[in-house]
Amino acid sequence: MYDLTGFQRDLLYVAASEDEPNGLELKDELEDYYETEIHHGRLYPNLDTLVEKGLLEKGELDKRTNYYRLTQRGRREIEARREWEDQYVAADA
């Protein structure tokens, strides 16, 4: 997880919170968070990177729409990241 950009981490976290979201659902969620438009040229290459790293699985809903699913490795990476963050951020702060 240390080698991911902040955008890739955010993308992974959002994908983990949804049940097989498609790219546009992920885009909409991140646009709400970032309060700015996210272009396809930024979104899909980053999704492909997460798939190549084995953190997300990509499947086909139809000829034009893919879905993304967090892999076991992706889940482990998120859990490890949260444990690492908890060392530095107190839960009751």
Secondary structure, DSSP 8 states (H G I E B T S, - for coil): -TTS-HHHHHHHHHHHHSSS-BHHHHHHHHHHHHTS---HHHHHHHHHHHHHTTSEEEEESSSS-EEEEE-HHHHHHHHHHHHHHHTTS-TT-
